[in-house]
């Protein structure tokens, strides 16, 4: 009899340990898949002008030599303007359709935050024989990054507010977010009308605000209150 009591006592003593080993019941969860987009507008702080030098000649070497001279002169003149950054673009050489002459071309790009100086320079290069291909307003890298971060923050705030509102309608509470995805693409610069002229005054460029968007997607976890 004494031995039976000891065995029964040992068995009862193991019951709390077995109960503790059982996994706790997981709360019932509901998930929402939400997406919100926000935009911010920023005044462009950089203007970009692209010009092109072209030449035709009986031989490829002669056409290339003429383009080289034009681009070298344009770069030298642009480098004398402290507020403008200059770079050269792709180089192309080929026969004309009739096959009797060669044509060569190369572009040069001007960037700067002081529009009047850059536009005056673009006009001067047109007077030297270059054709103005494009003129765009854009954001510098730092300004674009700051705008994307602001748009992302606004989109995330909007998503959280929407999640709280939907949870309240369902009688639930937001427990957290899963699989958050932020899509804030680089915003392309706003093009202005392209111009082609061999000479003339400085082009006119009126800036327009750049709209920078960001989209946030997330899985929202809801649980009973």
Buried (B, 14 or more C-beta within 10 A) or exposed (E): EEEEEEEEEEEEEEEEEEEEEEEEEEEEEBEBEBBBBBBBEBEBBBBBBBBBBBBBBEEBEBBBBBBBEBBEBBBEBBEEBEEBBBEBBEEEBEEEEEEEBBBBBBBBBBBBBBBEBBBBBBBBBBBBBBBBBBBBBBBEEEBBBBBBBBBBBBBBEBBBEBBEEBBEEEEBEBBEBEEEEBEBEEBEBBEBEEBEEEEEEBBEBEBEEBEBBBBBBBBBBBBEE
